[in-house]
């Protein structure tokens, strides 16, 4: 089973434009997928978790996830 990892740039391309502070707060609250550290300065997110987050967000709001 392969896992695709997304960088912050990848999140921006998917329309997730939250500040780092907001993402950290949401991660701590369990409202956004947790980041993983590849190195002390390189963070990534699992694509499957981001996809599930966006699917749930669109389902809850019934609209586009652009501009998060």
PDB file of N, H, CA, C and O in Angstrom:
ATOM      1  N   UNK A   1       0.842  -1.175   0.000  1.00  0.00           N
ATOM      2  CA  UNK A   1       0.000   0.000   0.000  1.00  0.00           C
ATOM      3  C   UNK A   1       0.885   1.235   0.000  1.00  0.00           C
ATOM      4  O   UNK A   1       1.733   1.397   0.878  1.00  0.00           O
ATOM      5  N   UNK A   2       0.689   2.108  -0.987  1.00  0.00           N
ATOM      6  H   UNK A   2       0.000   1.976  -1.700  1.00  0.00           H
ATOM      7  CA  UNK A   2       1.526   3.307  -1.064  1.00  0.00           C
ATOM      8  C   UNK A   2       0.775   4.499  -0.490  1.00  0.00           C
ATOM      9  O   UNK A   2      -0.452   4.576  -0.556  1.00  0.00           O
ATOM     10  N   UNK A   3       1.521   5.401   0.058  1.00  0.00           N
ATOM     11  H   UNK A   3       2.518   5.338   0.111  1.00  0.00           H
ATOM     12  CA  UNK A   3       0.960   6.613   0.640  1.00  0.00           C
ATOM     13  C   UNK A   3       1.558   7.812  -0.080  1.00  0.00           C
ATOM     14  O   UNK A   3       2.777   7.954  -0.174  1.00  0.00           O
ATOM     15  N   UNK A   4       0.687   8.665  -0.582  1.00  0.00           N
ATOM     16  H   UNK A   4      -0.303   8.549  -0.505  1.00  0.00           H
ATOM     17  CA  UNK A   4       1.150   9.884  -1.216  1.00  0.00           C
ATOM     18  C   UNK A   4       1.192  10.966  -0.156  1.00  0.00           C
ATOM     19  O   UNK A   4       0.248  11.142   0.615  1.00  0.00           O
ATOM     20  N   UNK A   5       2.301  11.687  -0.130  1.00  0.00           N
ATOM     21  H   UNK A   5       3.068  11.544  -0.756  1.00  0.00           H
ATOM     22  CA  UNK A   5       2.477  12.755   0.844  1.00  0.00           C
ATOM     23  C   UNK A   5       2.344  14.103   0.154  1.00  0.00           C
ATOM     24  O   UNK A   5       2.825  14.288  -0.964  1.00  0.00           O
ATOM     25  N   UNK A   6       1.693  15.040   0.824  1.00  0.00           N
ATOM     26  H   UNK A   6       1.302  14.889   1.732  1.00  0.00           H
ATOM     27  CA  UNK A   6       1.486  16.375   0.292  1.00  0.00           C
ATOM     28  C   UNK A   6       2.258  17.400   1.102  1.00  0.00           C
ATOM     29  O   UNK A   6       2.311  17.325   2.330  1.00  0.00           O
ATOM     30  N   UNK A   7       2.852  18.351   0.413  1.00  0.00           N
ATOM     31  H   UNK A   7       2.809  18.413  -0.584  1.00  0.00           H
ATOM     32  CA  UNK A   7       3.553  19.454   1.062  1.00  0.00           C
ATOM     33  C   UNK A   7       2.583  20.620   1.237  1.00  0.00           C
ATOM     34  O   UNK A   7       1.440  20.553   0.783  1.00  0.00           O
ATOM     35  N   UNK A   8       3.028  21.665   1.881  1.00  0.00           N
ATOM     36  H   UNK A   8       3.956  21.719   2.250  1.00  0.00           H
ATOM     37  CA  UNK A   8       2.219  22.865   2.040  1.00  0.00           C
ATOM     38  C   UNK A   8       1.847  23.447   0.680  1.00  0.00           C
ATOM     39  O   UNK A   8       0.731  23.935   0.498  1.00  0.00           O
ATOM     40  N   UNK A   9       2.767  23.398  -0.266  1.00  0.00           N
ATOM     41  H   UNK A   9       3.673  23.002  -0.118  1.00  0.00           H
ATOM     42  CA  UNK A   9       2.486  23.877  -1.625  1.00  0.00           C
ATOM     43  C   UNK A   9       1.343  23.055  -2.237  1.00  0.00           C
ATOM     44  O   UNK A   9       0.458  23.610  -2.890  1.00  0.00           O
ATOM     45  N   UNK A  10       1.364  21.752  -2.027  1.00  0.00           N
ATOM     46  H   UNK A  10       2.083  21.302  -1.497  1.00  0.00           H
ATOM     47  CA  UNK A  10       0.288  20.896  -2.533  1.00  0.00           C
ATOM     48  C   UNK A  10      -1.055  21.263  -1.903  1.00  0.00           C
ATOM     49  O   UNK A  10      -2.077  21.281  -2.588  1.00  0.00           O
ATOM     50  N   UNK A  11      -1.055  21.554  -0.607  1.00  0.00           N
ATOM     51  H   UNK A  11      -0.225  21.539  -0.051  1.00  0.00           H
ATOM     52  CA  UNK A  11      -2.298  21.962   0.054  1.00  0.00           C
ATOM     53  C   UNK A  11      -2.835  23.249  -0.555  1.00  0.00           C
ATOM     54  O   UNK A  11      -4.038  23.381  -0.775  1.00  0.00           O
ATOM     55  N   UNK A  12      -1.948  24.193  -0.826  1.00  0.00           N
ATOM     56  H   UNK A  12      -0.970  24.086  -0.648  1.00  0.00           H
ATOM     57  CA  UNK A  12      -2.359  25.465  -1.440  1.00  0.00           C
ATOM     58  C   UNK A  12      -2.980  25.218  -2.818  1.00  0.00           C
ATOM     59  O   UNK A  12      -3.979  25.846  -3.171  1.00  0.00           O
ATOM     60  N   UNK A  13      -2.392  24.310  -3.589  1.00  0.00           N
ATOM     61  H   UNK A  13      -1.581  23.801  -3.302  1.00  0.00           H
ATOM     62  CA  UNK A  13      -2.925  23.985  -4.921  1.00  0.00           C
ATOM     63  C   UNK A  13      -4.315  23.367  -4.833  1.00  0.00           C
ATOM     64  O   UNK A  13      -5.105  23.476  -5.771  1.00  0.00           O
ATOM     65  N   UNK A  14      -4.616  22.720  -3.716  1.00  0.00           N
ATOM     66  H   UNK A  14      -3.975  22.631  -2.954  1.00  0.00           H
ATOM     67  CA  UNK A  14      -5.929  22.101  -3.516  1.00  0.00           C
ATOM     68  C   UNK A  14      -6.937  23.093  -2.936  1.00  0.00           C
ATOM     69  O   UNK A  14      -8.081  22.732  -2.663  1.00  0.00           O
ATOM     70  N   UNK A  15      -6.514  24.329  -2.751  1.00  0.00           N
ATOM     71  H   UNK A  15      -5.584  24.622  -2.973  1.00  0.00           H
ATOM     72  CA  UNK A  15      -7.429  25.358  -2.268  1.00  0.00           C
ATOM     73  C   UNK A  15      -7.406  25.563  -0.769  1.00  0.00           C
ATOM     74  O   UNK A  15      -8.204  26.343  -0.248  1.00  0.00           O
ATOM     75  N   UNK A  16      -6.517  24.887  -0.056  1.00  0.00           N
ATOM     76  H   UNK A  16      -5.869  24.253  -0.478  1.00  0.00           H
ATOM     77  CA  UNK A  16      -6.416  25.057   1.392  1.00  0.00           C
ATOM     78  C   UNK A  16      -5.434  26.191   1.652  1.00  0.00           C
ATOM     79  O   UNK A  16      -4.222  26.033   1.511  1.00  0.00           O
ATOM     80  N   UNK A  17      -5.982  27.331   2.031  1.00  0.00           N
ATOM     81  H   UNK A  17      -6.967  27.460   2.146  1.00  0.00           H
ATOM     82  CA  UNK A  17      -5.156  28.527   2.195  1.00  0.00           C
ATOM     83  C   UNK A  17      -5.171  29.026   3.631  1.00  0.00           C
ATOM     84  O   UNK A  17      -5.167  30.230   3.885  1.00  0.00           O
ATOM     85  N   UNK A  18      -5.187  28.093   4.556  1.00  0.00           N
ATOM     86  H   UNK A  18      -5.190  27.114   4.350  1.00  0.00           H
ATOM     87  CA  UNK A  18      -5.157  28.423   5.972  1.00  0.00           C
ATOM     88  C   UNK A  18      -3.738  28.822   6.370  1.00  0.00           C
ATOM     89  O   UNK A  18      -2.765  28.325   5.803  1.00  0.00           O
ATOM     90  N   UNK A  19      -3.627  29.716   7.341  1.00  0.00           N
ATOM     91  H   UNK A  19      -4.417  30.120   7.801  1.00  0.00           H
ATOM     92  CA  UNK A  19      -2.307  30.067   7.860  1.00  0.00           C
ATOM     93  C   UNK A  19      -1.762  28.878   8.646  1.00  0.00           C
ATOM     94  O   UNK A  19      -2.515  28.002   9.071  1.00  0.00           O
ATOM     95  N   UNK A  20      -0.457  28.863   8.831  1.00  0.00           N
ATOM     96  H   UNK A  20       0.154  29.575   8.486  1.00  0.00           H
ATOM     97  CA  UNK A  20       0.174  27.788   9.591  1.00  0.00           C
ATOM     98  C   UNK A  20      -0.375  27.757  11.016  1.00  0.00           C
ATOM     99  O   UNK A  20      -0.614  26.680  11.563  1.00  0.00           O
ATOM    100  N   UNK A  21      -0.573  28.919  11.616  1.00  0.00           N
ATOM    101  H   UNK A  21      -0.379  29.793  11.172  1.00  0.00           H
ATOM    102  CA  UNK A  21      -1.102  28.999  12.973  1.00  0.00           C
ATOM    103  C   UNK A  21      -2.493  28.384  13.052  1.00  0.00           C
ATOM    104  O   UNK A  21      -2.793  27.638  13.984  1.00  0.00           O
ATOM    105  N   UNK A  22      -3.340  28.695  12.081  1.00  0.00           N
ATOM    106  H   UNK A  22      -3.097  29.301  11.324  1.00  0.00           H
ATOM    107  CA  UNK A  22      -4.697  28.148  12.061  1.00  0.00           C
ATOM    108  C   UNK A  22      -4.662  26.638  11.870  1.00  0.00           C
ATOM    109  O   UNK A  22      -5.403  25.912  12.534  1.00  0.00           O
ATOM    110  N   UNK A  23      -3.804  26.157  10.964  1.00  0.00           N
ATOM    111  H   UNK A  23      -3.203  26.747  10.425  1.00  0.00           H
ATOM    112  CA  UNK A  23      -3.700  24.705  10.763  1.00  0.00           C
ATOM    113  C   UNK A  23      -3.221  24.012  12.034  1.00  0.00           C
ATOM    114  O   UNK A  23      -3.751  22.962  12.398  1.00  0.00           O
ATOM    115  N   UNK A  24      -2.235  24.577  12.711  1.00  0.00           N
ATOM    116  H   UNK A  24      -1.804  25.430  12.416  1.00  0.00           H
ATOM    117  CA  UNK A  24      -1.737  23.978  13.948  1.00  0.00           C
ATOM    118  C   UNK A  24      -2.843  23.917  14.998  1.00  0.00           C
ATOM    119  O   UNK A  24      -2.985  22.909  15.689  1.00  0.00           O
ATOM    120  N   UNK A  25      -3.622  24.981  15.122  1.00  0.00           N
ATOM    121  H   UNK A  25      -3.506  25.800  14.560  1.00  0.00           H
ATOM    122  CA  UNK A  25      -4.722  25.021  16.082  1.00  0.00           C
ATOM    123  C   UNK A  25      -5.770  23.955  15.726  1.00  0.00           C
ATOM    124  O   UNK A  25      -6.241  23.218  16.592  1.00  0.00           O
ATOM    125  N   UNK A  26      -6.120  23.891  14.448  1.00  0.00           N
ATOM    126  H   UNK A  26      -5.738  24.490  13.744  1.00  0.00           H
ATOM    127  CA  UNK A  26      -7.117  22.908  14.007  1.00  0.00           C
ATOM    128  C   UNK A  26      -6.606  21.480  14.192  1.00  0.00           C
ATOM    129  O   UNK A  26      -7.375  20.593  14.563  1.00  0.00           O
ATOM    130  N   UNK A  27      -5.327  21.252  13.940  1.00  0.00           N
ATOM    131  H   UNK A  27      -4.702  21.973  13.638  1.00  0.00           H
ATOM    132  CA  UNK A  27      -4.734  19.927  14.141  1.00  0.00           C
ATOM    133  C   UNK A  27      -4.837  19.533  15.612  1.00  0.00           C
ATOM    134  O   UNK A  27      -5.184  18.395  15.928  1.00  0.00           O
ATOM    135  N   UNK A  28      -4.537  20.465  16.509  1.00  0.00           N
ATOM    136  H   UNK A  28      -4.255  21.390  16.252  1.00  0.00           H
ATOM    137  CA  UNK A  28      -4.594  20.188  17.945  1.00  0.00           C
ATOM    138  C   UNK A  28      -6.017  19.873  18.394  1.00  0.00           C
ATOM    139  O   UNK A  28      -6.215  19.100  19.331  1.00  0.00           O
ATOM    140  N   UNK A  29      -7.008  20.468  17.732  1.00  0.00           N
ATOM    141  H   UNK A  29      -6.847  21.097  16.971  1.00  0.00           H
ATOM    142  CA  UNK A  29      -8.419  20.240  18.060  1.00  0.00           C
ATOM    143  C   UNK A  29      -8.982  19.003  17.354  1.00  0.00           C
ATOM    144  O   UNK A  29     -10.121  18.609  17.604  1.00  0.00           O
ATOM    145  N   UNK A  30      -8.190  18.396  16.477  1.00  0.00           N
ATOM    146  H   UNK A  30      -7.264  18.716  16.274  1.00  0.00           H
ATOM    147  CA  UNK A  30      -8.653  17.241  15.722  1.00  0.00           C
ATOM    148  C   UNK A  30      -9.547  17.608  14.546  1.00  0.00           C
ATOM    149  O   UNK A  30     -10.246  16.754  14.002  1.00  0.00           O
ATOM    150  N   UNK A  31      -9.524  18.883  14.154  1.00  0.00           N
ATOM    151  H   UNK A  31      -8.956  19.577  14.596  1.00  0.00           H
ATOM    152  CA  UNK A  31     -10.379  19.367  13.073  1.00  0.00           C
ATOM    153  C   UNK A  31      -9.669  19.402  11.723  1.00  0.00           C
ATOM    154  O   UNK A  31     -10.289  19.735  10.713  1.00  0.00           O
ATOM    155  N   UNK A  32      -8.392  19.068  11.687  1.00  0.00           N
ATOM    156  H   UNK A  32      -7.888  18.798  12.507  1.00  0.00           H
ATOM    157  CA  UNK A  32      -7.607  19.054  10.457  1.00  0.00           C
ATOM    158  C   UNK A  32      -6.591  17.929  10.586  1.00  0.00           C
ATOM    159  O   UNK A  32      -6.082  17.688  11.681  1.00  0.00           O
ATOM    160  N   UNK A  33      -6.282  17.232   9.491  1.00  0.00           N
ATOM    161  H   UNK A  33      -6.695  17.427   8.602  1.00  0.00           H
ATOM    162  CA  UNK A  33      -5.313  16.126   9.568  1.00  0.00           C
ATOM    163  C   UNK A  33      -3.964  16.586  10.136  1.00  0.00           C
ATOM    164  O   UNK A  33      -3.487  17.683   9.843  1.00  0.00           O
ATOM    165  N   UNK A  34      -3.374  15.727  10.944  1.00  0.00           N
ATOM    166  H   UNK A  34      -3.761  14.836  11.182  1.00  0.00           H
ATOM    167  CA  UNK A  34      -2.082  16.057  11.560  1.00  0.00           C
ATOM    168  C   UNK A  34      -0.947  15.945  10.557  1.00  0.00           C
ATOM    169  O   UNK A  34      -0.912  15.052   9.710  1.00  0.00           O
ATOM    170  N   UNK A  35      -0.040  16.867  10.683  1.00  0.00           N
ATOM    171  H   UNK A  35      -0.068  17.592  11.370  1.00  0.00           H
ATOM    172  CA  UNK A  35       1.168  16.859   9.857  1.00  0.00           C
ATOM    173  C   UNK A  35       2.145  15.809  10.368  1.00  0.00           C
ATOM    174  O   UNK A  35       2.095  15.395  11.526  1.00  0.00           O
ATOM    175  N   UNK A  36       3.019  15.397   9.486  1.00  0.00           N
ATOM    176  H   UNK A  36       3.059  15.734   8.545  1.00  0.00           H
ATOM    177  CA  UNK A  36       4.111  14.496   9.845  1.00  0.00           C
ATOM    178  C   UNK A  36       5.417  15.168   9.462  1.00  0.00           C
ATOM    179  O   UNK A  36       5.485  15.902   8.476  1.00  0.00           O
ATOM    180  N   UNK A  37       6.432  14.917  10.235  1.00  0.00           N
ATOM    181  H   UNK A  37       6.377  14.321  11.036  1.00  0.00           H
ATOM    182  CA  UNK A  37       7.736  15.528   9.986  1.00  0.00           C
ATOM    183  C   UNK A  37       8.654  14.522   9.302  1.00  0.00           C
ATOM    184  O   UNK A  37       8.978  13.474   9.862  1.00  0.00           O
ATOM    185  N   UNK A  38       9.073  14.862   8.066  1.00  0.00           N
ATOM    186  H   UNK A  38       8.810  15.713   7.612  1.00  0.00           H
ATOM    187  CA  UNK A  38      10.065  14.039   7.375  1.00  0.00           C
ATOM    188  C   UNK A  38      11.445  14.342   7.919  1.00  0.00           C
ATOM    189  O   UNK A  38      12.270  13.446   8.096  1.00  0.00           O
ATOM    190  N   UNK A  39      11.683  15.613   8.182  1.00  0.00           N
ATOM    191  H   UNK A  39      11.012  16.341   8.039  1.00  0.00           H
ATOM    192  CA  UNK A  39      12.904  16.098   8.829  1.00  0.00           C
ATOM    193  C   UNK A  39      12.436  17.149   9.829  1.00  0.00           C
ATOM    194  O   UNK A  39      11.254  17.494   9.832  1.00  0.00           O
ATOM    195  N   UNK A  40      13.309  17.661  10.666  1.00  0.00           N
ATOM    196  H   UNK A  40      14.269  17.381  10.663  1.00  0.00           H
ATOM    197  CA  UNK A  40      12.866  18.693  11.611  1.00  0.00           C
ATOM    198  C   UNK A  40      12.250  19.930  10.948  1.00  0.00           C
ATOM    199  O   UNK A  40      11.502  20.666  11.591  1.00  0.00           O
ATOM    200  N   UNK A  41      12.559  20.165   9.667  1.00  0.00           N
ATOM    201  H   UNK A  41      13.166  19.567   9.144  1.00  0.00           H
ATOM    202  CA  UNK A  41      12.042  21.359   8.990  1.00  0.00           C
ATOM    203  C   UNK A  41      11.126  21.058   7.807  1.00  0.00           C
ATOM    204  O   UNK A  41      10.699  21.978   7.110  1.00  0.00           O
ATOM    205  N   UNK A  42      10.823  19.802   7.577  1.00  0.00           N
ATOM    206  H   UNK A  42      11.170  19.054   8.144  1.00  0.00           H
ATOM    207  CA  UNK A  42       9.984  19.425   6.430  1.00  0.00           C
ATOM    208  C   UNK A  42       8.744  18.704   6.924  1.00  0.00           C
ATOM    209  O   UNK A  42       8.826  17.630   7.521  1.00  0.00           O
ATOM    210  N   UNK A  43       7.576  19.321   6.662  1.00  0.00           N
ATOM    211  H   UNK A  43       7.510  20.193   6.178  1.00  0.00           H
ATOM    212  CA  UNK A  43       6.318  18.712   7.082  1.00  0.00           C
ATOM    213  C   UNK A  43       5.511  18.287   5.864  1.00  0.00           C
ATOM    214  O   UNK A  43       5.582  18.907   4.804  1.00  0.00           O
ATOM    215  N   UNK A  44       4.744  17.220   6.037  1.00  0.00           N
ATOM    216  H   UNK A  44       4.686  16.716   6.899  1.00  0.00           H
ATOM    217  CA  UNK A  44       3.875  16.692   4.976  1.00  0.00           C
ATOM    218  C   UNK A  44       2.581  16.210   5.617  1.00  0.00           C
ATOM    219  O   UNK A  44       2.499  16.013   6.829  1.00  0.00           O
ATOM    220  N   UNK A  45       1.581  16.027   4.774  1.00  0.00           N
ATOM    221  H   UNK A  45       1.648  16.186   3.789  1.00  0.00           H
ATOM    222  CA  UNK A  45       0.294  15.475   5.190  1.00  0.00           C
ATOM    223  C   UNK A  45      -0.016  14.301   4.282  1.00  0.00           C
ATOM    224  O   UNK A  45       0.396  14.293   3.123  1.00  0.00           O
ATOM    225  N   UNK A  46      -0.736  13.309   4.789  1.00  0.00           N
ATOM    226  H   UNK A  46      -1.072  13.316   5.731  1.00  0.00           H
ATOM    227  CA  UNK A  46      -1.155  12.164   3.980  1.00  0.00           C
ATOM    228  C   UNK A  46      -2.286  12.596   3.054  1.00  0.00           C
ATOM    229  O   UNK A  46      -3.268  13.188   3.501  1.00  0.00           O
ATOM    230  N   UNK A  47      -2.150  12.305   1.780  1.00  0.00           N
ATOM    231  H   UNK A  47      -1.352  11.824   1.416  1.00  0.00           H
ATOM    232  CA  UNK A  47      -3.150  12.695   0.795  1.00  0.00           C
ATOM    233  C   UNK A  47      -4.520  12.117   1.143  1.00  0.00           C
ATOM    234  O   UNK A  47      -5.530  12.810   1.020  1.00  0.00           O
ATOM    235  N   UNK A  48      -4.565  10.882   1.566  1.00  0.00           N
ATOM    236  H   UNK A  48      -3.744  10.319   1.665  1.00  0.00           H
ATOM    237  CA  UNK A  48      -5.856  10.253   1.870  1.00  0.00           C
ATOM    238  C   UNK A  48      -6.572  10.989   3.002  1.00  0.00           C
ATOM    239  O   UNK A  48      -7.796  11.117   2.976  1.00  0.00           O
ATOM    240  N   UNK A  49      -5.830  11.471   3.986  1.00  0.00           N
ATOM    241  H   UNK A  49      -4.835  11.367   4.007  1.00  0.00           H
ATOM    242  CA  UNK A  49      -6.432  12.209   5.099  1.00  0.00           C
ATOM    243  C   UNK A  49      -6.931  13.581   4.642  1.00  0.00           C
ATOM    244  O   UNK A  49      -7.990  14.036   5.074  1.00  0.00           O
ATOM    245  N   UNK A  50      -6.164  14.237   3.769  1.00  0.00           N
ATOM    246  H   UNK A  50      -5.303  13.867   3.419  1.00  0.00           H
ATOM    247  CA  UNK A  50      -6.579  15.537   3.230  1.00  0.00           C
ATOM    248  C   UNK A  50      -7.806  15.353   2.345  1.00  0.00           C
ATOM    249  O   UNK A  50      -8.740  16.153   2.410  1.00  0.00           O
ATOM    250  N   UNK A  51      -7.814  14.306   1.518  1.00  0.00           N
ATOM    251  H   UNK A  51      -7.055  13.656   1.465  1.00  0.00           H
ATOM    252  CA  UNK A  51      -8.970  14.030   0.660  1.00  0.00           C
ATOM    253  C   UNK A  51     -10.221  13.800   1.509  1.00  0.00           C
ATOM    254  O   UNK A  51     -11.290  14.317   1.185  1.00  0.00           O
ATOM    255  N   UNK A  52     -10.098  13.033   2.585  1.00  0.00           N
ATOM    256  H   UNK A  52      -9.230  12.613   2.848  1.00  0.00           H
ATOM    257  CA  UNK A  52     -11.236  12.769   3.469  1.00  0.00           C
ATOM    258  C   UNK A  52     -11.708  14.055   4.142  1.00  0.00           C
ATOM    259  O   UNK A  52     -12.911  14.278   4.277  1.00  0.00           O
ATOM    260  N   UNK A  53     -10.773  14.898   4.563  1.00  0.00           N
ATOM    261  H   UNK A  53      -9.795  14.716   4.454  1.00  0.00           H
ATOM    262  CA  UNK A  53     -11.119  16.187   5.176  1.00  0.00           C
ATOM    263  C   UNK A  53     -11.916  17.042   4.208  1.00  0.00           C
ATOM    264  O   UNK A  53     -12.949  17.602   4.576  1.00  0.00           O
ATOM    265  N   UNK A  54     -11.442  17.148   2.963  1.00  0.00           N
ATOM    266  H   UNK A  54     -10.603  16.694   2.664  1.00  0.00           H
ATOM    267  CA  UNK A  54     -12.132  17.972   1.973  1.00  0.00           C
ATOM    268  C   UNK A  54     -13.505  17.396   1.623  1.00  0.00           C
ATOM    269  O   UNK A  54     -14.466  18.148   1.456  1.00  0.00           O
ATOM    270  N   UNK A  55     -13.603  16.082   1.511  1.00  0.00           N
ATOM    271  H   UNK A  55     -12.822  15.472   1.646  1.00  0.00           H
ATOM    272  CA  UNK A  55     -14.887  15.437   1.216  1.00  0.00           C
ATOM    273  C   UNK A  55     -15.890  15.725   2.332  1.00  0.00           C
ATOM    274  O   UNK A  55     -17.048  16.050   2.070  1.00  0.00           O
ATOM    275  N   UNK A  56     -15.435  15.604   3.568  1.00  0.00           N
ATOM    276  H   UNK A  56     -14.494  15.340   3.781  1.00  0.00           H
ATOM    277  CA  UNK A  56     -16.312  15.873   4.706  1.00  0.00           C
ATOM    278  C   UNK A  56     -16.704  17.355   4.751  1.00  0.00           C
ATOM    279  O   UNK A  56     -17.857  17.686   5.026  1.00  0.00           O
ATOM    280  N   UNK A  57     -15.765  18.221   4.486  1.00  0.00           N
ATOM    281  H   UNK A  57     -14.829  17.952   4.262  1.00  0.00           H
ATOM    282  CA  UNK A  57     -16.044  19.657   4.502  1.00  0.00           C
ATOM    283  C   UNK A  57     -17.078  20.022   3.444  1.00  0.00           C
ATOM    284  O   UNK A  57     -18.020  20.766   3.718  1.00  0.00           O
ATOM    285  N   UNK A  58     -16.901  19.504   2.255  1.00  0.00           N
ATOM    286  H   UNK A  58     -16.136  18.900   2.033  1.00  0.00           H
ATOM    287  CA  UNK A  58     -17.845  19.798   1.172  1.00  0.00           C
ATOM    288  C   UNK A  58     -19.211  19.213   1.503  1.00  0.00           C
ATOM    289  O   UNK A  58     -20.237  19.835   1.227  1.00  0.00           O
ATOM    290  N   UNK A  59     -19.228  18.026   2.091  1.00  0.00           N
ATOM    291  H   UNK A  59     -18.395  17.521   2.315  1.00  0.00           H
ATOM    292  CA  UNK A  59     -20.493  17.405   2.461  1.00  0.00           C
ATOM    293  C   UNK A  59     -21.237  18.190   3.523  1.00  0.00           C
ATOM    294  O   UNK A  59     -22.461  18.314   3.470  1.00  0.00           O
ATOM    295  N   UNK A  60     -20.486  18.730   4.506  1.00  0.00           N
ATOM    296  H   UNK A  60     -19.492  18.629   4.550  1.00  0.00           H
ATOM    297  CA  UNK A  60     -21.103  19.499   5.578  1.00  0.00           C
ATOM    298  C   UNK A  60     -21.622  20.839   5.092  1.00  0.00           C
ATOM    299  O   UNK A  60     -22.704  21.276   5.484  1.00  0.00           O
ATOM    300  N   UNK A  61     -20.845  21.488   4.236  1.00  0.00           N
ATOM    301  H   UNK A  61     -19.967  21.132   3.917  1.00  0.00           H
ATOM    302  CA  UNK A  61     -21.208  22.831   3.800  1.00  0.00           C
ATOM    303  C   UNK A  61     -22.008  22.817   2.512  1.00  0.00           C
ATOM    304  O   UNK A  61     -22.685  23.792   2.185  1.00  0.00           O
ATOM    305  N   UNK A  62     -21.933  21.701   1.772  1.00  0.00           N
ATOM    306  H   UNK A  62     -21.383  20.909   2.038  1.00  0.00           H
ATOM    307  CA  UNK A  62     -22.659  21.616   0.523  1.00  0.00           C
ATOM    308  C   UNK A  62     -22.137  22.557  -0.532  1.00  0.00           C
ATOM    309  O   UNK A  62     -22.870  22.935  -1.447  1.00  0.00           O
ATOM    310  N   UNK A  63     -20.867  22.946  -0.419  1.00  0.00           N
ATOM    311  H   UNK A  63     -20.272  22.640   0.324  1.00  0.00           H
ATOM    312  CA  UNK A  63     -20.296  23.877  -1.370  1.00  0.00           C
ATOM    313  C   UNK A  63     -18.858  23.573  -1.661  1.00  0.00           C
ATOM    314  O   UNK A  63     -18.369  22.482  -1.368  1.00  0.00           O
ATOM    315  N   UNK A  64     -18.184  24.528  -2.233  1.00  0.00           N
ATOM    316  H   UNK A  64     -18.581  25.414  -2.471  1.00  0.00           H
ATOM    317  CA  UNK A  64     -16.785  24.374  -2.598  1.00  0.00           C
ATOM    318  C   UNK A  64     -15.881  24.569  -1.381  1.00  0.00           C
ATOM    319  O   UNK A  64     -16.208  25.321  -0.463  1.00  0.00           O
ATOM    320  N   UNK A  65     -14.733  23.875  -1.392  1.00  0.00           N
ATOM    321  H   UNK A  65     -14.467  23.264  -2.139  1.00  0.00           H
ATOM    322  CA  UNK A  65     -13.759  24.018  -0.318  1.00  0.00           C
ATOM    323  C   UNK A  65     -12.712  25.063  -0.663  1.00  0.00           C
ATOM    324  O   UNK A  65     -11.800  25.302   0.129  1.00  0.00           O
ATOM    325  N   UNK A  66     -12.820  25.684  -1.813  1.00  0.00           N
ATOM    326  H   UNK A  66     -13.561  25.490  -2.457  1.00  0.00           H
ATOM    327  CA  UNK A  66     -11.827  26.690  -2.205  1.00  0.00           C
ATOM    328  C   UNK A  66     -11.844  27.860  -1.235  1.00  0.00           C
ATOM    329  O   UNK A  66     -12.893  28.254  -0.724  1.00  0.00           O
ATOM    330  N   UNK A  67     -10.664  28.402  -0.996  1.00  0.00           N
ATOM    331  H   UNK A  67      -9.812  28.082  -1.411  1.00  0.00           H
ATOM    332  CA  UNK A  67     -10.541  29.571  -0.170  1.00  0.00           C
ATOM    333  C   UNK A  67     -10.455  29.294   1.310  1.00  0.00           C
ATOM    334  O   UNK A  67     -10.607  30.210   2.118  1.00  0.00           O
ATOM    335  N   UNK A  68     -10.213  28.042   1.688  1.00  0.00           N
ATOM    336  H   UNK A  68     -10.090  27.298   1.031  1.00  0.00           H
ATOM    337  CA  UNK A  68     -10.062  27.723   3.102  1.00  0.00           C
ATOM    338  C   UNK A  68      -8.922  28.481   3.700  1.00  0.00           C
ATOM    339  O   UNK A  68      -8.642  28.339   4.891  1.00  0.00           O
TER     340      UNK A  68
END
